[in-house]
Amino acid sequence: MKQVHLLASIVITSLLIYSCGSGSDSGSQSSSGNAAGDSSMVAPKDKTADQALTDAKGKGKFTEVKLTHPLDKAMLAKGKAVYDVKCSACHKVTGEKLVGPGWKGVTDRRKPEWIMNFVTNTDEMIDKDPAAQAMLEQCMVRMPNQHLSDEEARDVLEFMRDNDGKN
């Protein structure tokens, strides 16, 4: 009986390790066009489809987000604190995938409204938004709702903008 449990544990552990992978092996991912370090996690089917994903604002209450110029340092610091506590376990600030996609360039790929809607309305976005569904297909893990307040979400957006070199 002990041998059966041991064998089952080894098989399950092996499958988990194999399925998680390191994320750097491009051969294990579908041929989705993630070449040359593109971390968008969305494979455009054509330029029109790619533009539609980029122009989308997502599903949720944010239809317009006012951005600060220059960046608000207080918001940025609070956003980094939120990232450190709620986001860093799954996301890197580089383009490298951890559990979820890396954040580098996210503010170039997505509108501020889409980002705000995604982090505050995660479940509906994953259920209904094509770009969020495409990321789910790539990452194979549904992002848990972190229950960010609107203010926390805006602070995280400011941190993302700073990470992307916006000013």
Residue, then its C-alpha position, 0 to 999 in steps of 0.5 A: m500500500k505504501q508503494v502505491h502511494l509513493l508511486a502515485s506521489i512521484v507521478i503527480t509531482s513529475l506531472l506538476i513539474y513538467s506542466c509548470g516548466s520554466g517558461s523559457d523553453s519556447g519549444s514547449q509553447s505553441s507556435s504563437g509568435n512569441a519570438a525575440g522576447d515578445s512578452s505580450m502573451v497574445a498571438p495576433k492572428d492578423k494586424t486588424a485583430d492585434q489592433a482590436l486587442t490593443d484598442a480594447k478597454g476591457k469589461g468593467k467600470f473604467t471607460e476613461v483613466k486620467l494619466t499623470h504627466p509627470l508620473d506621480k511619485a507617491m502613487l508610484a511608491k504605493g503601486k510598488a508596495v501593492y506589487d510587492v505584496k499582491c503581484s510579485a509572486c506571479h509577475k516579474v517586472t521584466g518581459e519574462k513569464l513567471v506564473g503570469p506574463g511579465w509586465k515589461g511593455v504592458t502599458d504599450r500593449r494595453k490601454p490604461e482602462w483595460i489594465m484597470n478593468f483587468v485588475t479590478n474585475t478579473d473574473e469577468m475580464i477572463d470570462k468575456d475579454p478576448a485579450a484576457q482569454a488569450m493570456l489565459e490560454q498562454c499562461m494556463v493559470r487563471m489570475p486570482n482576483q486580488h480585490l484591489s480597490d480602485e485607488e490601489a489599481r490606479d497606483v499599480l498602473e502608475f508603477m507599471r508606467d514607470n516600469d515601462g519608462k513613461n514619464 
